[in-house]
């Protein structure tokens, strides 16, 4: 995100606020359909390989696919919907 900010310059903040505003506040007419669509999509099924290879693992040298051994995909998805998107 920081690289985008530098590329866009001073317009970054207002443009991000505009983009986020399109989805409205929690429970709004715009927000609810977005949350419903995200819930219908379900949790991601792709491998996080790229993010792991180019994220902290690249610096720490940790082996494996980067997913924590006790990671619960379904629970994490529900937390994302409820707490981050405030769907419900």
C-alpha positions in Angstrom: 0.0 0.0 0.0 2.9 2.3 0.8 4.2 2.0 -2.8 0.8 3.0 -4.1 0.8 6.0 -1.9 4.2 7.1 -3.2 3.1 6.5 -6.8 -0.1 8.6 -6.4 1.4 11.2 -4.2 -0.8 13.7 -2.3 -4.0 12.4 -4.0 -3.6 9.0 -2.2 -5.6 9.8 0.9 -8.6 11.4 -0.7 -8.7 8.7 -3.4 -8.7 6.0 -0.8 -11.4 7.7 1.2 -13.5 8.0 -1.9 -13.0 4.3 -2.7 -14.0 3.2 0.8 -16.9 5.6 0.9 -18.4 3.7 -2.1 -19.2 0.8 0.2 -20.9 2.9 2.9 -21.1 2.5 6.6 -21.9 -0.8 8.3 -25.6 -1.7 7.6 -26.0 0.9 4.8 -27.7 0.1 1.5 -24.2 -0.2 -0.1 -22.4 -2.0 2.7 -24.9 -4.9 3.1 -24.8 -6.1 -0.5 -21.0 -6.1 -0.4 -21.0 -8.2 2.8 -23.5 -10.6 1.4 -21.4 -11.1 -1.7 -18.3 -11.6 0.4 -20.1 -14.2 2.5 -21.3 -15.9 -0.6 -17.8 -16.1 -2.0 -16.6 -17.9 1.1 -13.0 -18.1 2.3 -10.2 -17.9 -0.2 -9.0 -21.2 -1.7 -5.8 -20.0 -3.2 -2.4 -20.6 -1.8 -0.7 -17.7 0.0 2.6 -18.8 -1.6 3.4 -15.4 -3.2 2.7 -13.4 -0.1 4.7 -15.8 2.0 7.7 -15.9 -0.4 7.8 -12.1 -0.7 6.6 -11.2 2.8 8.2 -11.8 6.2 9.3 -15.3 5.3 11.7 -13.8 2.8 13.4 -12.0 5.8 13.0 -14.6 8.6 13.8 -17.7 6.5 10.9 -19.6 8.1 10.2 -22.8 6.2 6.9 -24.1 4.9 3.9 -22.5 3.3 3.6 -19.7 5.8 0.2 -20.8 7.2 0.2 -21.3 10.9 -0.2 -24.9 12.0 -3.3 -24.1 14.1 -4.8 -21.7 11.5 -8.6 -22.2 11.2 -9.7 -21.0 7.8 -13.5 -21.0 8.6 -13.1 -19.3 11.9 -10.8 -16.7 10.5 -13.2 -16.0 7.6 -16.1 -15.6 10.1 -14.0 -13.2 12.2 -13.2 -11.2 9.0 -16.9 -10.9 8.1 -18.1 -10.1 11.6 -15.3 -7.8 12.9 -13.6 -6.3 9.9 -16.6 -6.0 7.5 -19.1 -5.8 10.4 -21.5 -8.1 8.6 -24.4 -9.4 10.6 
